[in-house]
């Protein structure tokens, strides 16, 4: 029987992100409208170069806002299947970016971020840090592992149920509490 658990992590307080999402939508429409108006009036004023610069700037801001606003609704997805943990970032429930997969049996250390072992692993030189969580006040955990001689640390926010499943597949002595 497979051990499978999938979790989606969202921000606990999304009010500011939602406000920024709708403000960015208004800014995008407004800048696109100004760019179109500037294009329609191109050549009617004395300064053609200024008109082109304003039109390109407004169109650029509209396009930038179009691509940026989906990142305001970011979620992380953790999928655990028989000792393998997959990480993904989801933007606005539309686009999905796979962050990587990790075999739990091959990690060097696993534990809470609040433990001293986390600070030992992150203070080593040339450690790559990956922060795949949204809520700073949540109970955060970490994986420390080595791949091709390079050390990495993943910080994420699993539920207690997922932590229990992860502990089941960890080698002896890898879970560190102190």
Protein Blocks (a to p, Z undefined) as FASTA:
>chain_A
ZZddddddddfblmlmmmmmmmmmmmmmmmmmmmmmmmmmgokamblmlmmmmmmmmmmm
mmmmmmmmmmmmccdddddeehiacddddehhlaccdfbdcdfklcfbdcdfkbmklmmm
mmpghiacdddbfblkbccddddddeehiacdddddddfklmmmmmmmpcehkacfZZ
